[in-house]
Amino acid sequence: MSDRYLLTIALLLAAATAGCLAATDTTTETPAAPSIEPVGACPADVERLDVGVTDGSLPARDAGFAIDADRTTLQRGAPLQVTLRNVADEPRGTGTERMIVLQRHVDGEWRTVLGAREGRAGWNATLVMHDPGEGYTWNVTLDEAGLSRWGYAPCGSLPPGEYRFVYHGLVEPGQFDDEIPDPVVAVEFRVVA
């Protein structure tokens, strides 16, 4: 090989290396994390519902009942079907079907985003018995109109994010009684834009 050929290869390698080094010296901006919209205030005639559980996860199965949703991701305003079923081998009791709460995960806590208008019905101490395999089915659209069917109103908007549908009408002791105030079950899902 000639010296001229080796010199040409050396110059090409030096130019290529300089180009690579120059590329690593460029400063790139890290995209900002998307901000999470805070939970809004309830309208003046709406009382925020509270089940007293804001941290950690809740069981999907407890006190002889299991809760499930027909999907784990849905578009904002799309319908969601949630079912609560007696999974025990004997009849079990619950409160009414209106003992539900919708919560959104914000800043490491679960915050209730659902309220009820004054004069709401269905929150009494009624005992409803369910045979094995029976329970409740909620078909809810996650917007003002869909929630008003159940007598509820959202507190603020329902932006994309992590949500959970909580049923807090279980009446028999559950496995998690030491960890949560009352036997409750919940199913989590994500709302996307």
C-alpha positions as CSV (number, residue, x, y, z in Angstrom):
1,M,0.0,0.0,0.0
2,S,1.2,3.4,-0.8
3,D,1.7,6.1,1.8
4,R,-0.8,8.3,-0.1
5,Y,-3.5,5.6,0.3
6,L,-2.9,5.2,4.0
7,L,-2.9,9.0,4.5
8,T,-6.3,9.2,2.7
9,I,-7.8,6.5,4.9
10,A,-6.4,8.2,8.0
11,L,-7.9,11.5,7.0
12,L,-11.3,9.9,6.3
13,L,-11.2,8.2,9.7
14,A,-10.3,11.5,11.4
15,A,-13.1,13.3,9.6
16,A,-15.6,10.6,10.5
17,T,-14.5,10.6,14.1
18,A,-14.7,14.3,14.4
19,G,-18.2,14.3,13.0
20,C,-19.3,11.7,15.6
21,L,-17.7,13.6,18.4
22,A,-19.4,16.8,17.2
23,A,-22.7,15.1,17.2
24,T,-22.4,14.1,20.9
25,D,-21.5,17.7,21.9
26,T,-24.9,19.1,20.7
27,T,-27.3,19.9,23.5
28,T,-30.8,18.5,23.2
29,E,-33.7,19.6,25.3
30,T,-35.6,17.0,27.3
31,P,-39.3,17.2,26.5
32,A,-41.3,18.4,29.5
33,A,-43.4,15.8,31.2
34,P,-47.1,16.2,30.4
35,S,-48.8,18.1,33.2
36,I,-51.6,16.3,35.0
37,E,-54.8,18.3,35.3
38,P,-55.8,18.7,39.0
39,V,-59.1,17.4,40.2
40,G,-61.7,20.2,39.7
41,A,-64.2,21.6,42.1
42,C,-67.7,20.3,42.2
43,P,-70.6,22.5,41.1
44,A,-72.3,24.4,43.9
45,D,-75.2,22.0,44.1
46,V,-73.0,18.8,44.0
47,E,-71.4,17.1,47.0
48,R,-68.2,15.3,46.4
49,L,-68.5,11.6,47.3
50,D,-65.8,10.1,49.5
51,V,-65.1,6.5,50.4
52,G,-62.2,7.4,52.6
53,V,-59.6,5.6,50.5
54,T,-57.1,7.8,48.6
55,D,-53.8,5.8,48.6
56,G,-52.7,2.4,47.5
57,S,-54.6,-0.1,45.5
58,L,-57.9,-1.6,46.2
59,P,-58.8,-5.3,45.7
60,A,-60.8,-6.3,42.6
61,R,-62.1,-9.3,44.7
62,D,-63.2,-9.2,48.3
63,A,-66.0,-10.2,50.7
64,G,-67.3,-12.8,48.1
65,F,-67.6,-10.3,45.2
66,A,-65.5,-9.5,42.2
67,I,-65.5,-6.4,40.1
68,D,-64.4,-6.2,36.4
69,A,-64.6,-3.8,33.5
70,D,-65.0,-4.7,29.8
71,R,-61.8,-2.8,28.9
72,T,-58.8,-1.4,30.5
73,T,-58.3,1.5,28.1
74,L,-61.0,3.7,26.5
75,Q,-61.5,7.0,24.8
76,R,-62.8,9.9,26.7
77,G,-66.6,9.9,26.5
78,A,-66.7,6.2,25.4
79,P,-69.0,3.7,27.3
80,L,-67.6,1.5,30.0
81,Q,-69.3,-1.6,31.3
82,V,-68.4,-2.6,34.9
83,T,-69.8,-5.7,36.5
84,L,-69.9,-6.8,40.2
85,R,-70.6,-10.5,40.7
86,N,-71.1,-12.7,43.7
87,V,-68.2,-15.2,43.3
88,A,-69.1,-17.1,46.5
89,D,-70.9,-20.4,46.7
90,E,-73.8,-18.9,48.6
91,P,-76.0,-15.8,48.5
92,R,-74.2,-12.6,49.6
93,G,-75.5,-9.2,50.4
94,T,-74.6,-5.7,49.2
95,G,-76.0,-2.2,49.4
96,T,-77.7,-0.6,46.4
97,E,-76.2,-0.3,43.0
98,R,-75.7,3.5,43.5
99,M,-72.9,3.0,46.0
100,I,-70.2,3.7,43.5
101,V,-67.4,6.3,43.3
102,L,-65.1,7.3,40.4
103,Q,-61.6,8.2,41.3
104,R,-58.6,9.6,39.3
105,H,-55.0,9.0,40.2
106,V,-53.3,12.4,40.6
107,D,-50.0,13.2,42.4
108,G,-49.7,9.7,43.9
109,E,-53.2,9.7,45.4
110,W,-56.7,8.6,44.3
111,R,-59.0,11.5,44.3
112,T,-62.8,11.3,43.9
113,V,-64.0,13.0,40.8
114,L,-67.7,12.2,41.3
115,G,-70.3,14.0,43.2
116,A,-74.1,13.7,43.8
117,R,-76.7,16.4,43.7
118,E,-78.8,17.1,46.8
119,G,-81.8,14.9,47.3
120,R,-80.0,11.8,45.8
121,A,-81.7,8.5,46.3
122,G,-80.2,5.0,46.6
123,W,-77.7,5.7,49.4
124,N,-79.8,4.2,52.1
125,A,-79.1,1.1,54.2
126,T,-81.0,-1.3,51.8
127,L,-79.7,-4.8,51.8
128,V,-79.8,-6.5,48.4
129,M,-79.1,-10.2,48.2
130,H,-77.3,-11.8,45.2
131,D,-77.2,-15.5,44.4
132,P,-73.9,-16.9,43.2
133,G,-73.0,-15.4,39.8
134,E,-75.4,-12.4,40.2
135,G,-74.7,-8.8,41.0
136,Y,-74.8,-5.4,39.3
137,T,-73.9,-4.2,35.8
138,W,-73.2,-0.5,35.2
139,N,-73.1,0.8,31.6
140,V,-71.6,4.3,32.1
141,T,-70.3,6.9,29.6
142,L,-67.6,8.9,31.2
143,D,-69.0,12.3,30.7
144,E,-71.6,14.6,32.3
145,A,-74.6,13.0,30.5
146,G,-73.5,9.4,31.1
147,L,-72.9,10.0,34.8
148,S,-76.1,11.9,35.4
149,R,-78.1,8.8,34.5
150,W,-77.0,7.4,37.9
151,G,-77.7,10.7,39.7
152,Y,-74.0,11.9,39.7
153,A,-72.0,14.7,38.3
154,P,-68.3,14.9,37.6
155,C,-66.3,17.4,39.7
156,G,-64.4,19.2,37.1
157,S,-63.5,17.7,33.7
158,L,-62.6,14.0,33.2
159,P,-59.3,14.4,31.4
160,P,-57.2,11.5,30.2
161,G,-55.5,9.6,32.9
162,E,-55.7,6.6,35.3
163,Y,-59.1,6.0,36.9
164,R,-60.8,3.5,39.1
165,F,-64.4,2.6,39.6
166,V,-65.1,1.8,43.3
167,Y,-68.0,-0.1,44.7
168,H,-68.3,0.5,48.4
169,G,-71.6,-1.2,49.3
170,L,-70.1,-4.6,50.4
171,V,-71.7,-5.5,53.7
172,E,-69.9,-8.6,54.8
173,P,-66.4,-8.6,56.2
174,G,-63.6,-8.8,53.7
175,Q,-60.0,-10.0,53.7
176,F,-58.7,-6.5,53.6
177,D,-60.6,-5.1,56.6
178,D,-57.4,-4.1,58.4
179,E,-56.1,-2.1,55.4
180,I,-59.2,-0.2,54.2
181,P,-62.1,1.4,56.1
182,D,-64.9,-0.7,54.7
183,P,-65.0,-3.7,52.4
184,V,-64.7,-2.2,48.9
185,V,-63.7,-3.5,45.5
186,A,-62.4,-1.5,42.6
187,V,-61.3,-1.9,38.9
188,E,-58.8,0.4,37.3
189,F,-58.7,1.7,33.8
190,R,-57.1,4.4,31.6
191,V,-58.9,7.1,29.7
192,V,-57.1,8.4,26.7
193,A,-57.7,11.5,24.5
